[in-house]
Amino acid sequence: MPYRSVYEEPELFLEYKGVKVYHTYDGNEIEQPSTNFFTTSEEETDTDYNPFLFDVRELPDFDKNDHPPFLTGKDNTLENQAAWEDWHASGQQAKQFKRAIELAIDKNLLPLPSREKGQDRESYTDNQDRENYTE
C-alpha cells in the first residue's frame, strides 16, 4: 500500500543566547521522542547519525543526583513512586536539563551547525567560530 511521509518540525526545547536546542526522535519518528538526547540542529533530529546530538546527562554541569530515589530494591516504595510523579509533573526534569544545557552553551561545549541552512553536517570546531555563530 502506498504511503506518504510528512515532515514535521522538531520541537524546540530551548533557545539561549541565540543557540536553539531541539528534541530528538528515535528513528526520526515523531511518536518516539528521546528523553535525554538533544540536538542543536533543526535538520538533524535522528538519534542514529547526528553530529549535533548530545546526551544531557553527560554535560559537566548536569546534576545526576537532582531527583528522587530510583525505584529499585528497597527504594521502590509508594512514597518514592509518588515523589517521581510529583517531580515529573512539576517540570523539575525539564528545569534540570535546561540548567545544564544553558551552562554548556555558556562554556561553548555544544556542537553547533554551520551558518547556512542545509549545511548542518559541517560544524564549527573551534571556540571562536562558536562564539561568532549566527543563524
N, C-alpha and C positions, 0 to 999 in steps of 0.2 A: 504494500500500500504506500503511495507517495506521502511524503510529509514535508513540512517546511520548518526550517529553523528560523527563529526570530531573535534578533539581537536585543538584549536588554541592557540598559545602563547599569553598571555595578553600583551598589550602594556606597555612598561616601560615608566613611566612618568619622573623619575629622579633617579640618583644614586648619593649619597652624603655620604662621609665618610664610604663607604662600605655598606650602607643601600640602598636597592633597593625599590622603591615605584612604584606600578603598578596601572593602571586604573582598575576600577571595572565595572561589567556589570550586568544590571538588569536581573534577571533570568538566569544568565550565558549566555545570548545571545550576541554574538559578535556585532550584529547590534544595541544593546542598551547600549552604554557606559554611565556611570554615569558622571555627570558634577562635583559634589562636593565631591564624595566619592572615597577614595583611599585605597589601602591595601599594607602591607609590605610583603605579601606572594604571590609568583608566583602561588601557587596551590589553594589559597583561593581567588577567584576573584568575587564571587557572593555577592550580597548586602543583601541577606536574613540572612544566618547564617555565620558569618565570624568574628572570634575573632581578626583578624588583620585589620579590617575595621575601618576607621576614616573619619569624615567629616571635611574637611579642614577649613570650616567656624567656627568650634568650637575650633580650636587651639588658644592658648592665644595670639599669635603674628599676627593673621590674622587681617588685617585692613578692617573692614566692610564698611568703607566709601571711600575706594580707587576705585571709579568707578563713571561714570556719574550719573546724577539724574535718579531715577526709572521712568519708563514710565507710571505713574498713574496720574489721575486727570489733573491739570493744567500743570504738567511737561511732559505730553505726547505731545511733540511738534516735529516738523520735525527736528529742531536743535538738540534736545536731542536724537532722533532716530539715526541721523547721528553720534552723539558722541558715542553712543553704538556700532554702526557698526565699527567706527574707532578704538574704544577701543579693540574690539574683534580681528579685522584684524591686529592690531599692536602687538598682543600677550601679552597685558597687564594683562589679566586674568591669563594666564599661569605663567607669571613672579610673580604676586601677590601670587599665590598658591605655587610656588617654594620657595619663600622667607619664607613664613610661615612654610612650611614643613622642610626646612633646619634648621630654628631656633628650631623647635620641636625636630629634631634629635640631635642638639647640647645640648638640655636640657634633652635628654633621655625620651621624652614624648610619643613616638610612641610604639605600641605593636609590638614586633619583633618575628618572627618564631624561632623555635629551629634550632640548627646547622645542623641536619640531614634532608635531603630532604625526604619528606613523613611523617615527624613528626611535621608538622605545627600546629597541634591542641594543642601542648604543648608549650606554650610561656614562655619566661622569665618574671619574675615578679619583680625582684629586679634590681636596677641600676647597680650593679657590673656585673651581668650576661649580661645586655645590653651592657655595656662597653666592655666586652670580646667577643661580638658576632662576629663570622667569618662565612663566607659561605663556 
